[in-house]
Amino acid sequence: MATKKSEPKSEFPDFESALDELEQLVERMEKGELTLEESLKDFERGIELTRGCHQALKEAEQKVQMLSEKGGQQTLIPFDDETEED
């Protein structure tokens, strides 16, 4: 009898979903209606999501740097909305 292999469940959702979940966790915790155990569980999940988001941003930054290489030299342009003022 063959056993069915299930794909491993990813604990980190996509970046946008992780941010949404973080916002929900913060809202729940700010209400102050959670038990200590629930608060600790939510805090732990928030740390996991934060680390995952940080890693996703780091990987995206590396990809942008790789795509920005020209002739062996990187041409990074800082993103700054305030550089162009009227």
For each residue, the residues with C-beta under 8 A, 3 or more apart:
1:
2:
3:
4:
5:
6: 9
7:
8:
9: 6
10: 13
11: 48
12: 18 48 49 52
13: 10 17 18 21
14: 17 18
15: 18 19 53 56 57
16: 19 20
17: 13 14 20 21
18: 12 13 14 15 21 22 49 52 53 56
19: 15 16 22 23 53
20: 16 17 23 24
21: 13 17 18 24 25 45 49
22: 18 19 25 26 46 49 50 53
23: 19 20 26 27
24: 20 21 27 28
25: 21 22 28 29 42 45 46 49
26: 22 23 29 30 46
27: 23 24 30 31
28: 24 25 31 33 34 42
29: 25 26 32 34 39 42 43
30: 26 27
31: 27 28 34
32: 29
33: 28
34: 28 29 31 38 39 42
35: 38 39
36: 39 40
37: 40 41
38: 34 35 41 42
39: 29 34 35 36 42 43
40: 36 37 43 44
41: 37 38 44 45
42: 25 28 29 34 38 39 45 46
43: 29 39 40 46 47
44: 40 41 47 48
45: 21 25 41 42 48 49
46: 22 25 26 42 43 49 50
47: 43 44 50 51
48: 11 12 44 45 51 52
49: 12 18 21 22 25 45 46 52 53
50: 22 46 47 53 54
51: 47 48 54 55
52: 12 18 48 49 55 56
53: 15 18 19 22 49 50 56 57
54: 50 51 57 58
55: 51 52 58 59
56: 15 18 52 53 59 60
57: 15 53 54 60 61
58: 54 55 61 62
59: 55 56 62 63
60: 56 57 63 64
61: 57 58 64 65
62: 58 59 65 66
63: 59 60 66 67
64: 60 61 67 68
65: 61 62 68 69 74 76
66: 62 63 69
67: 63 64
68: 64 65 74 75 76 77
69: 65 66 72 73 74 75
70: 73 74 75
71:
72: 69
73: 69 70
74: 65 68 69 70
75: 68 69 70
76: 65 68
77: 68
78:
79:
80: 83
81: 84
82: 85
83: 80
84: 81
85: 82
86:
